[in-house]
């Protein structure tokens, strides 16, 4: 697991010692950043279910204005802090349940959602994002799920858009119209 490009390019990130955290593969991460490459610089990022923090760290390395990392695991938050320091980057970390965090956070331009597969959390989290309207106009949400999980239809100005499949992983690009 490494940072692909930007100020921390080539830095290896520390990985979890157990399998409770499932890091996004380098191939999928590269695809995510090909999708959002022009939507990162100067933007506010939310890495929800952050795990190792690699998606938010990649965004910071590419010039994101700020990144918030949220995970309910103490081990994950420690790992994120270690990885941020190793890359010479700073970000806000919160050891908190994702749904609780969404009830009091500010607005974000890009949100990475990678809840545990088969948890059923993706729909609940998307509903909360819409309910609290935390995505800025023109903002993007990248949902990483298994191939069997579909994103529920959304009401305007929110939308579920293009779907990309990589083996057992599916990325769905959602957003809010400007």
Secondary structure, DSSP 8 states (H G I E B T S, - for coil): -B--SSTTTT-B----SSTTS----HHHHHHHHHHSTTS-TT-EEEEET-TT-HHHHHHHHTT-SEEEEEES-HHHHHHHHHHHHHHT---EEEES-HHHHHTT---EEEEEE---TTSSHHHHHHHHHHHHT-EEEEEEEEEEEETT-------TTEEEEEEEEETTEEEEEEEE--
